[in-house]
Amino acid sequence: MIDPRSITDDFEETARRLARKGVERELLEQVRSAALARREAIVATDEARRQLNAGSAEVGRLVREGQVERAGSKRAELAAAGEQLGILEAERRGAEESFEELLARVPNLPDEVVPDGSSEEDNRVVRVEGYDPGAYEGRELRPHWEVAEALGIMDTERAAKLSGTMFEVLRKGGARLLRGLVDFGLDLHRARYEETVVPHMVRTEVIERTGHLTKFDTQAYRLRDDELWLLPTAEVGLMGLYQGEILAEADLPKRSMAYSVCWRREAGAAGRDTRGMQRLHEFHKVELVSLCTPETSQEELQALLGDCEATLRTLGLPYRVVELCAGDLTFAASRVYDLEVYAPGLDRWLEVSSVSLITDFQARRGGIRFRRAGSGSVELVHSLNGSGLATPRVWAAVVEHGQQPDGSIRLPEALVPYVGTDVITA
């Protein structure tokens, strides 16, 4: 969540910045009113408790001095004051709950350097790497699902029989390719990121504190019989590890990665955006997360972007870097770069990674802080995350770029040790 003081003490500037993200001023006014009501309730409760404590001390003094009658009268007054304190405490709890509910609806502030805009059409292409339109001229390139189904390495029909639409069954070389991509992604980033295995199910408070239950409230899968949620991304688990903790400044940046299966109720237009591996309810991903000091977070963002780009460069896939405009930013993000790979069979750019700076938004929700060396002061960390390797669309791009005239798929050299072959055949 954002710093509540930004709404109570700097309302106009906060409203201006959040308007770039499409946040209605009315919501912020409600938050400000709730914050002021909460503040008044706290002051009233604290004052009532102070008076009650002072009265209790006076009763003790009167008893010690033998003034029993006056002590009895004071006790009667204190009983009434205690009942009033109970009422004020209930009002305070209500004010706090109302304020926290409203504040949880407010997204993170967009960074000032983020381009203006309201949708993906306003996003800015920063650079394009390895893309040569002439390389595809004269070639009959098919979408990945046609190539894969012809080889018998993808079985959409049986996937639908098992689970419905937007699921896939991979076989033989297709299954090995997916597993190889995961192992490749973990190995590529292990020098800079601590490999971690996190549970695939998390408590409600864990997913709420990362800001993902708000973002994915219509997409996350919840278990029927337990207060647990399936991971929409391993980021939730990696951030949840440090909730409520104070880290040492010397341990920052703390970089972690985890491979997980991810579950989301993805929405998409029928046909064009959902066929094959473009958009799935269940997919495999290697996620990268970093915790750092506030003054180094912009530098860490560029380093994380470079790490995620290294995946595509090493695989030899053409891609572009896109900076998201303010209106297209995710709920928790202050700044986001998308990496989009070119899929020649679809003649489309497919998002394969989002690299996000979250600033202290998740840390404030989750109570993740660090202690400054020397001064000993405690501050909130900044957090970042990025898809080190999200397999579905990278799998699709490898298939489309590697398709050969005889129907086989030639793999990037970097994947050969992980798949066990340089060519996938029927």
C-alpha positions as CSV (number, residue, x, y, z in Angstrom):
1,M,0.0,0.0,0.0
2,I,1.1,3.6,-0.4
3,D,2.2,5.8,2.5
4,P,-1.1,7.1,4.1
5,R,0.7,10.4,4.8
6,S,0.8,11.0,1.0
7,I,-3.0,11.3,1.1
8,T,-3.4,13.2,4.3
9,D,-0.4,15.5,4.0
10,D,0.1,15.9,0.2
11,F,-3.3,15.2,-1.2
12,E,-3.2,17.2,-4.4
13,E,0.1,15.9,-5.6
14,T,-0.9,12.3,-4.8
15,A,-4.2,12.8,-6.7
16,R,-2.3,14.2,-9.7
17,R,0.0,11.3,-9.9
18,L,-2.6,8.7,-9.4
19,A,-4.9,10.3,-12.0
20,R,-2.2,9.3,-14.5
21,K,-3.1,5.7,-13.5
22,G,-6.8,6.3,-13.9
23,V,-7.6,6.5,-10.2
24,E,-10.8,8.5,-9.4
25,R,-10.4,11.5,-7.2
26,E,-13.5,10.4,-5.3
27,L,-11.8,7.3,-4.0
28,L,-8.9,9.3,-2.7
29,E,-11.2,11.8,-1.0
30,Q,-12.9,8.8,0.7
31,V,-9.5,7.6,1.8
32,R,-8.6,11.0,3.2
33,S,-11.8,11.3,5.1
34,A,-11.4,7.8,6.5
35,A,-7.8,8.6,7.5
36,L,-8.8,11.8,9.3
37,A,-11.7,9.9,11.1
38,R,-9.2,7.2,12.1
39,R,-6.8,9.9,13.4
40,E,-9.6,11.5,15.5
41,A,-10.6,8.1,16.8
42,I,-7.1,7.3,17.9
43,V,-6.7,10.6,19.6
44,A,-10.0,10.2,21.4
45,T,-9.2,6.7,22.5
46,D,-5.7,7.6,23.7
47,E,-7.0,10.5,25.7
48,A,-9.8,8.4,27.3
49,R,-7.2,5.7,28.2
50,R,-4.9,8.4,29.7
51,Q,-7.7,9.8,31.8
52,L,-8.7,6.3,33.0
53,N,-5.1,5.5,33.9
54,A,-4.8,8.7,35.8
55,G,-8.1,8.0,37.6
56,S,-6.9,4.6,38.6
57,A,-3.7,6.1,40.0
58,E,-5.8,8.6,42.0
59,V,-7.9,5.8,43.5
60,G,-4.8,4.0,44.6
61,R,-3.6,7.2,46.3
62,L,-6.9,7.8,48.0
63,V,-6.9,4.3,49.3
64,R,-3.4,4.7,50.7
65,E,-4.4,7.9,52.4
66,G,-7.5,6.2,54.0
67,Q,-10.0,8.3,52.0
68,V,-12.2,5.3,51.4
69,E,-15.4,7.2,50.6
70,R,-13.8,9.4,48.0
71,A,-12.0,6.3,46.5
72,G,-15.4,4.6,46.2
73,S,-16.9,7.6,44.4
74,K,-13.9,7.7,42.0
75,R,-14.3,4.0,41.3
76,A,-17.9,4.6,40.1
77,E,-16.7,7.4,37.8
78,L,-14.0,5.0,36.5
79,A,-16.5,2.3,35.7
80,A,-18.5,4.8,33.5
81,A,-15.2,5.9,32.0
82,G,-14.2,2.3,31.3
83,E,-17.5,1.7,29.5
84,Q,-16.9,4.9,27.4
85,L,-13.4,3.7,26.6
86,G,-14.8,0.4,25.3
87,I,-17.2,2.3,23.0
88,L,-14.3,4.5,21.8
89,E,-12.1,1.5,21.1
90,A,-14.9,-0.2,19.1
91,E,-15.3,3.0,17.1
92,R,-11.5,3.1,16.6
93,R,-11.4,-0.4,15.3
94,G,-14.2,0.4,12.9
95,A,-12.5,3.5,11.7
96,E,-9.2,1.6,11.2
97,E,-11.0,-1.2,9.3
98,S,-12.8,1.3,7.0
99,F,-9.5,3.2,6.4
100,E,-7.5,0.0,5.6
101,E,-10.2,-1.3,3.3
102,L,-10.2,1.9,1.3
103,L,-6.5,2.3,1.3
104,A,-6.1,-1.2,0.0
105,R,-8.0,-0.1,-3.1
106,V,-5.4,2.5,-4.0
107,P,-2.6,1.4,-6.4
108,N,1.0,2.3,-6.2
109,L,2.1,5.8,-7.4
110,P,3.5,5.8,-11.0
111,D,7.1,6.9,-11.4
112,E,7.3,10.4,-12.8
113,V,9.5,9.1,-15.7
114,V,6.7,6.7,-16.9
115,P,5.1,7.9,-20.2
116,D,1.6,9.3,-20.1
117,G,-1.2,7.2,-21.5
118,S,-4.3,5.2,-20.7
119,S,-3.8,1.8,-22.5
120,E,-1.2,-0.4,-24.2
121,E,-1.5,1.7,-27.4
122,D,0.3,4.4,-25.4
123,N,3.3,2.2,-24.3
124,R,6.7,3.3,-25.6
125,V,9.0,0.9,-27.5
126,V,12.4,1.5,-26.0
127,R,14.4,-0.6,-28.4
128,V,14.2,-3.6,-30.7
129,E,16.9,-6.4,-30.6
130,G,17.6,-9.0,-33.3
131,Y,14.5,-8.4,-35.4
132,D,15.0,-8.4,-39.2
133,P,11.7,-8.4,-41.2
134,G,13.6,-9.5,-44.3
135,A,14.6,-12.8,-42.7
136,Y,11.0,-14.1,-42.9
137,E,10.4,-13.1,-46.6
138,G,9.6,-16.1,-48.9
139,R,9.2,-18.5,-46.0
140,E,5.9,-20.3,-45.3
141,L,5.7,-20.0,-41.5
142,R,3.0,-21.6,-39.5
143,P,1.7,-20.8,-36.0
144,H,3.3,-23.0,-33.3
145,W,0.2,-25.1,-32.7
146,E,0.1,-26.2,-36.3
147,V,3.8,-27.2,-36.2
148,A,3.5,-28.9,-32.8
149,E,0.3,-30.8,-33.5
150,A,1.7,-32.1,-36.9
151,L,4.6,-33.5,-34.9
152,G,2.4,-34.9,-32.2
153,I,4.1,-32.9,-29.5
154,M,1.0,-30.9,-28.5
155,D,-2.5,-32.4,-27.9
156,T,-5.1,-29.6,-27.5
157,E,-8.0,-31.9,-28.0
158,R,-7.2,-34.2,-25.1
159,A,-6.2,-31.2,-22.9
160,A,-9.7,-29.9,-23.4
161,K,-11.1,-33.4,-22.5
162,L,-9.1,-33.3,-19.2
163,S,-9.6,-29.6,-18.1
164,G,-11.4,-27.5,-20.7
165,T,-10.1,-24.7,-22.8
166,M,-6.8,-22.8,-22.3
167,F,-5.0,-25.8,-21.1
168,E,-2.4,-27.9,-23.1
169,V,-1.0,-31.4,-23.1
170,L,2.6,-31.6,-24.3
171,R,4.2,-34.8,-25.4
172,K,7.6,-36.2,-26.3
173,G,9.9,-33.5,-27.6
174,G,7.3,-30.8,-26.6
175,A,7.4,-31.9,-23.0
176,R,11.2,-32.1,-23.0
177,L,11.4,-28.6,-24.5
178,L,9.3,-27.2,-21.7
179,R,11.3,-28.9,-19.0
180,G,14.5,-27.9,-20.8
181,L,13.4,-24.2,-20.8
182,V,12.8,-24.3,-17.0
183,D,16.2,-25.9,-16.3
184,F,17.9,-23.5,-18.7
185,G,16.3,-20.5,-17.0
186,L,17.3,-21.6,-13.6
187,D,20.9,-22.3,-14.6
188,L,21.2,-19.0,-16.5
189,H,20.3,-16.9,-13.4
190,R,21.8,-19.0,-10.6
191,A,25.0,-16.9,-10.3
192,R,23.0,-13.8,-9.2
193,Y,19.8,-15.3,-7.7
194,E,19.4,-17.7,-4.9
195,E,17.3,-20.6,-6.1
196,T,14.4,-21.2,-3.8
197,V,11.5,-23.7,-3.8
198,V,8.3,-22.2,-2.3
199,P,4.9,-23.9,-1.6
200,H,2.5,-23.6,-4.5
201,M,-0.3,-22.6,-2.0
202,V,-0.2,-19.5,0.2
203,R,-2.4,-18.1,3.0
204,T,-4.8,-15.3,2.2
205,E,-2.8,-12.7,4.2
206,V,0.3,-13.5,2.2
207,I,-1.2,-13.0,-1.2
208,E,-3.1,-9.9,0.0
209,R,0.1,-8.3,1.4
210,T,1.9,-8.6,-2.0
211,G,-0.9,-6.7,-3.6
212,H,-1.8,-9.6,-5.9
213,L,-5.2,-10.5,-4.4
214,T,-6.4,-7.1,-5.5
215,K,-4.8,-7.5,-8.9
216,F,-5.9,-11.1,-9.4
217,D,-9.1,-11.0,-7.3
218,T,-11.1,-12.4,-10.3
219,Q,-8.2,-14.5,-11.6
220,A,-6.7,-16.3,-8.6
221,Y,-7.7,-19.8,-7.8
222,R,-8.8,-20.5,-4.2
223,L,-9.0,-23.9,-2.6
224,R,-12.5,-25.0,-1.7
225,D,-11.8,-26.4,1.7
226,D,-8.9,-24.4,3.0
227,E,-8.0,-20.7,3.4
228,L,-5.3,-21.1,0.7
229,W,-4.7,-19.7,-2.8
230,L,-2.8,-21.3,-5.7
231,L,0.2,-19.2,-6.8
232,P,-0.6,-16.8,-9.6
233,T,3.2,-16.3,-9.7
234,A,6.1,-17.4,-7.5
235,E,6.7,-13.8,-6.7
236,V,3.9,-14.1,-4.1
237,G,5.8,-16.9,-2.3
238,L,9.2,-15.2,-2.6
239,M,7.9,-11.9,-1.1
240,G,5.9,-13.8,1.5
241,L,9.1,-15.3,2.9
242,Y,10.2,-12.0,4.4
243,Q,6.9,-10.5,5.5
244,G,7.2,-9.1,9.0
245,E,11.0,-9.3,9.1
246,I,13.9,-6.7,9.5
247,L,16.8,-7.5,7.2
248,A,20.4,-6.2,7.5
249,E,21.4,-3.6,5.0
250,A,24.5,-5.6,4.3
251,D,22.3,-8.5,3.0
252,L,20.8,-6.2,0.3
253,P,20.2,-6.5,-2.5
254,K,18.6,-9.9,-1.7
255,R,17.9,-11.6,-5.0
256,S,15.9,-14.8,-5.2
257,M,14.4,-17.0,-7.9
258,A,11.9,-19.8,-7.9
259,Y,10.4,-22.1,-10.5
260,S,6.7,-22.8,-10.0
261,V,3.6,-23.7,-11.8
262,C,1.3,-20.7,-11.9
263,W,-2.5,-20.6,-12.1
264,R,-4.6,-17.7,-13.3
265,R,-8.1,-17.3,-14.7
266,E,-6.7,-15.6,-17.8
267,A,-9.2,-13.8,-20.0
268,G,-8.7,-13.3,-23.7
269,A,-10.5,-13.0,-26.9
270,A,-11.6,-16.4,-28.3
271,G,-9.4,-17.8,-31.0
272,R,-6.7,-15.2,-31.8
273,D,-5.2,-14.7,-28.3
274,T,-5.9,-18.0,-26.7
275,R,-4.9,-20.7,-29.2
276,G,-1.9,-22.8,-28.5
277,M,0.5,-21.5,-25.8
278,Q,-0.5,-17.9,-26.0
279,R,-2.6,-17.7,-22.9
280,L,-3.1,-20.6,-20.4
281,H,-4.8,-21.1,-17.1
282,E,-1.8,-23.2,-15.9
283,F,1.8,-22.5,-16.9
284,H,5.4,-22.9,-15.8
285,K,7.7,-20.0,-15.0
286,V,11.0,-19.0,-13.4
287,E,10.5,-15.8,-11.4
288,L,13.2,-13.4,-10.3
289,V,12.7,-11.1,-7.2
290,S,14.9,-8.5,-5.7
291,L,14.8,-6.6,-2.4
292,C,17.0,-3.5,-2.2
293,T,17.5,-0.1,-0.5
294,P,15.3,2.8,-1.9
295,E,18.3,4.6,-3.3
296,T,19.4,1.7,-5.4
297,S,16.0,0.5,-6.8
298,Q,16.2,2.3,-10.2
299,E,19.7,0.8,-10.7
300,E,18.4,-2.6,-9.7
301,L,15.5,-2.2,-12.1
302,Q,17.9,-1.8,-15.0
303,A,20.0,-4.8,-13.8
304,L,16.9,-7.0,-13.5
305,L,15.8,-5.9,-17.0
306,G,19.2,-6.9,-18.3
307,D,18.9,-10.3,-16.6
308,C,15.5,-11.0,-18.2
309,E,16.8,-9.8,-21.6
310,A,19.7,-12.2,-21.3
311,T,17.2,-15.1,-21.5
312,L,16.0,-14.0,-24.9
313,R,19.5,-13.0,-26.2
314,T,21.0,-16.4,-25.2
315,L,18.1,-18.2,-27.0
316,G,18.7,-16.0,-30.1
317,L,15.1,-14.8,-30.2
318,P,14.3,-11.3,-31.6
319,Y,12.6,-9.1,-29.0
320,R,11.7,-5.6,-28.1
321,V,11.7,-3.7,-24.8
322,V,8.5,-1.7,-24.1
323,E,8.0,0.7,-21.3
324,L,4.4,0.8,-20.0
325,C,2.5,4.0,-19.8
326,A,1.0,5.1,-16.5
327,G,-2.5,3.9,-17.4
328,D,-1.3,0.4,-18.3
329,L,0.8,-0.2,-15.2
330,T,-0.2,-3.0,-12.9
331,F,-1.8,-2.2,-9.5
332,A,1.4,-2.6,-7.4
333,A,3.9,-1.3,-9.9
334,S,5.5,2.1,-10.1
335,R,7.4,1.3,-13.3
336,V,7.3,-1.6,-15.7
337,Y,9.2,-2.8,-18.8
338,D,7.6,-5.6,-20.9
339,L,9.8,-7.8,-23.0
340,E,8.0,-9.0,-26.2
341,V,9.3,-11.7,-28.4
342,Y,8.5,-11.8,-32.1
343,A,6.6,-14.9,-33.2
344,P,6.9,-15.2,-37.0
345,G,4.2,-17.8,-37.4
346,L,1.7,-15.5,-35.8
347,D,3.4,-12.3,-37.1
348,R,2.9,-10.9,-33.6
349,W,4.9,-9.6,-30.7
350,L,4.1,-11.7,-27.6
351,E,4.8,-10.5,-24.1
352,V,7.1,-13.0,-22.4
353,S,8.3,-11.0,-19.3
354,S,7.2,-8.0,-17.2
355,V,10.0,-6.4,-15.2
356,S,8.5,-4.3,-12.4
357,L,9.6,-1.8,-9.8
358,I,7.2,-2.0,-6.9
359,T,9.1,0.5,-4.6
360,D,7.9,0.1,-1.0
361,F,4.3,-0.8,-1.9
362,Q,4.6,-4.5,-1.1
363,A,7.0,-3.9,1.8
364,R,4.6,-1.6,3.6
365,R,1.8,-4.1,3.3
366,G,4.0,-7.0,4.3
367,G,6.2,-5.2,6.9
368,I,9.5,-6.0,5.2
369,R,12.1,-3.6,6.5
370,F,15.9,-3.3,6.7
371,R,18.2,-1.8,9.4
372,R,20.7,0.9,8.2
373,A,24.3,0.1,9.0
374,G,25.7,2.7,11.3
375,S,22.6,4.7,12.2
376,G,20.5,1.6,13.1
377,S,17.4,3.3,11.6
378,V,14.8,1.0,10.2
379,E,13.2,1.6,6.7
380,L,11.1,-0.2,4.2
381,V,12.8,-2.1,1.5
382,H,12.0,-1.6,-2.2
383,S,11.0,-4.7,-4.2
384,L,11.3,-5.7,-7.8
385,N,10.2,-8.7,-9.8
386,G,10.6,-10.0,-13.4
387,S,9.9,-13.2,-15.4
388,G,13.3,-14.8,-15.8
389,L,11.6,-17.3,-18.1
390,A,7.8,-17.7,-18.6
391,T,7.7,-20.9,-20.7
392,P,4.4,-20.8,-22.7
393,R,5.2,-18.0,-25.2
394,V,8.9,-18.6,-25.2
395,W,8.1,-22.2,-26.1
396,A,5.9,-20.9,-28.9
397,A,8.6,-18.6,-30.2
398,V,11.2,-21.4,-30.2
399,V,8.9,-23.6,-32.2
400,E,7.9,-20.9,-34.7
401,H,11.5,-19.7,-35.2
402,G,12.9,-23.2,-35.4
403,Q,10.4,-24.7,-37.8
404,Q,12.0,-26.4,-40.8
405,P,10.6,-27.2,-44.3
406,D,10.4,-30.9,-43.4
407,G,8.2,-30.1,-40.4
408,S,10.9,-30.6,-37.7
409,I,12.0,-28.0,-35.2
410,R,15.6,-26.9,-34.9
411,L,16.4,-25.7,-31.4
412,P,18.6,-22.9,-30.2
413,E,22.1,-24.1,-29.4
414,A,21.7,-23.1,-25.7
415,L,18.8,-25.5,-25.3
416,V,20.4,-28.5,-26.8
417,P,22.1,-29.8,-23.6
418,Y,18.7,-29.4,-21.7
419,V,16.5,-31.0,-24.3
420,G,19.0,-33.7,-25.3
421,T,18.7,-33.1,-29.1
422,D,19.2,-30.2,-31.5
423,V,16.1,-31.1,-33.6
424,I,12.6,-32.2,-32.5
425,T,11.0,-34.6,-35.0
426,A,7.8,-36.6,-35.0
